[in-house]
Amino acid sequence: MRKQIAAANWKMNLTYQLGEKLLNDILEAEIAISDNQQVIFAVPFPYLIMAKSTVAHEKGYDIAAQNCSDKKNGAYTGEVSVEMLQSVGIKYIIIGHSERREYFFETNKTLADKVNICLENDITPIFCCGEALSVREKNGQNDYVQKQLEESLFHLDQDKIINVVIAYEPIWAIGTGKTASTQQAQEMHQYLRSVLANKYGHEIADQISILYGGSVKANNASELFSCPDVDGGLVGGASLVAQDFIQIIKALKQ
Ligand SMILES: O=C[C@H](O)COP(=O)(O)O
């Protein structure tokens, strides 16, 4: 049975001290996390070790990096390699967030390289895909996300794809307060799963968690997560407020 995941993406927000307090405030709520659920905090690089040790003894909680280099190592000043992240215990990395695609010009090919290095190091990529408003207005969202999957993931064998988490994030819903309707979210997630099934078969596709991202809030998480093909969320703004993210964790399907 695939995991139900609440992933917090702090992006470039919070000081170290506020981040540490936020983590502790959420852990103090002592939410019961079932074996089928996972809570992940994607924190800025300088906070990874603190965050990792803060959740170390908490069942069902883990930490992610928000990005990594597409190079393995070497003279790339300012870059952070997957091997470095692995060496401090990181098990998840967000790959291909739309903000990285837009502001840092990451291409499907670069992201395929990042995915490969993650998997070589036993790290689960949380692979983001999603269309801009202009694409949706032309009803081109299915082809658009399918191409993102084909060009960044479909070189993987069955035993590798099974270790990837996918996050569908309609760009028009990120940080805008506009959320995809439950029907839009379910349609896209179902479509993504059918694309995976066509390539890898239903048994594999049914095991891959597909998260929804785009203005998930405390008051809409239950409805979104109740969709059969929505396996939790990748949450930006609402993950910065302890009480809001606590509600979002509680909204995960069991
Ligand atoms: O990574 C998270 C997504 O970009 C969604 O962000 P948001 O919840 O602020 O819309």
The ligand as an SDF file (V2000), in Angstrom:
LIG
                    3D

 10  9  0  0  0  0  0  0  0  0999 V2000
    6.2220   23.2020   -2.4640 O   0  0  0  0  0  0  0  0  0  0  0  0
    5.0940   23.6280   -2.2100 C   0  0  0  0  0  0  0  0  0  0  0  0
    4.2780   24.2040   -3.2470 C   0  0  0  0  0  0  0  0  0  0  0  0
    4.9990   25.0720   -4.0370 O   0  0  0  0  0  0  0  0  0  0  0  0
    2.9860   24.7890   -2.7620 C   0  0  0  0  0  0  0  0  0  0  0  0
    3.1980   26.0060   -2.1040 O   0  0  0  0  0  0  0  0  0  0  0  0
    1.9360   26.7180   -1.3990 P   0  0  0  0  0  0  0  0  0  0  0  0
    1.3580   25.6930   -0.4730 O   0  0  0  0  0  0  0  0  0  0  0  0
    2.5000   27.9080   -0.7000 O   0  0  0  0  0  0  0  0  0  0  0  0
    0.9880   27.0520   -2.5060 O   0  0  0  0  0  0  0  0  0  0  0  0
  1  2  2  0
  2  3  1  0
  3  4  1  0
  3  5  1  0
  5  6  1  0
  6  7  1  0
  7  8  2  0
  7  9  1  0
  7 10  1  0
M  END
$$$$
